[in-house]
Amino acid sequence: MQQPVPTVFLKARSCDYVQVKQRGRTVHYKVNCFTQNGTLINEGSVRYSGSHARGSSRSDLGDVAGRNSVLRYKFTGRYLGACTQR
């Protein structure tokens, strides 16, 4: 299985893997991204099945407008082919 998030994507956004664990076809991850407003913490899991993927994620955005903000979402996708550089 390829890396679930390309390293180029993480470096372009000042992000680092904190944890990556693979169990069978499921990858659990935790990523920290460093922004002008502080650290964004994202953790979740992705299950790969053939050319399809399904997962969920939780992003701790920190203090936004005086409140701790958390974003939760679920996603599905499919592999369309290799990325091309533009």
C-alpha positions as MATLAB code, in Angstrom:
seq = 'MQQPVPTVFLKARSCDYVQVKQRGRTVHYKVNCFTQNGTLINEGSVRYSGSHARGSSRSDLGDVAGRNSVLRYKFTGRYLGACTQR';
ca = [
       0.000    0.000    0.000;
       1.307    3.456   -0.855;
       1.643    6.165    1.752;
      -1.922    7.407    2.513;
      -0.963   11.090    2.233;
       1.915   11.979   -0.093;
       4.897   13.480    1.736;
       4.935   16.369   -0.763;
       1.423   17.372    0.406;
       2.513   17.421    4.058;
       5.720   19.388    3.458;
       3.914   22.002    1.349;
       1.585   22.668    4.281;
       4.182   22.535    7.108;
       2.735   19.268    8.441;
       4.361   16.277   10.132;
       3.148   12.737   10.764;
       2.900   12.136   14.498;
       1.631    8.589   14.175;
       0.803    6.158   11.373;
      -0.373    2.589   12.024;
      -1.542    0.115    9.444;
      -3.716   -2.867   10.313;
      -4.695   -4.856    7.264;
      -6.345   -2.469    4.812;
      -6.935    0.267    7.406;
      -4.508    3.101    8.117;
      -4.832    5.132   11.335;
      -2.990    8.449   11.348;
      -2.299   11.592   13.318;
      -0.835   14.689   11.666;
       0.184   18.067   13.103;
       0.143   21.121   10.840;
       1.776   24.361   11.902;
       0.068   27.617   10.887;
       0.336   31.314   11.737;
      -2.565   30.801   14.160;
      -1.115   27.769   15.945;
      -1.056   24.015   15.540;
      -3.852   22.107   13.812;
      -4.129   18.451   14.863;
      -5.795   15.989   12.495;
      -6.389   12.318   13.248;
      -8.459    9.644   11.618;
      -8.517    6.422    9.677;
      -8.867    5.303    6.070;
      -9.872    1.846    4.880;
      -8.696    0.887    1.392;
     -10.548   -1.674   -0.700;
      -9.336   -2.135   -4.259;
      -9.537    1.279   -5.921;
     -11.854    2.695   -3.226;
     -11.253    4.327    0.147;
     -13.544    5.254    3.025;
     -12.689    6.968    6.272;
     -13.296    9.538    8.930;
     -11.258   12.360   10.382;
     -11.251   14.745   13.322;
      -9.448   18.096   13.166;
      -8.765   20.102   16.307;
      -8.528   23.665   15.022;
      -7.676   25.154   18.406;
      -9.055   28.505   19.482;
     -11.220   30.108   16.775;
     -13.068   33.302   17.725;
     -12.632   32.549   21.418;
     -13.901   28.956   21.248;
     -12.183   25.609   20.906;
     -13.218   24.333   17.465;
     -13.325   20.740   16.269;
     -14.240   19.588   12.762;
     -15.411   15.990   12.200;
     -16.085   14.503    8.811;
     -16.491   11.252    6.876;
     -15.312   10.711    3.320;
     -15.252    8.240    0.453;
     -13.118    8.229   -2.664;
     -11.634    6.206   -5.443;
      -8.286    6.034   -7.194;
      -8.404    7.743  -10.596;
      -4.774    7.322  -11.595;
      -1.323    8.699  -10.922;
      -1.026   12.425  -10.140;
       0.472   14.640  -12.779;
       2.604   17.618  -11.895;
       1.421   20.898  -13.408;
];
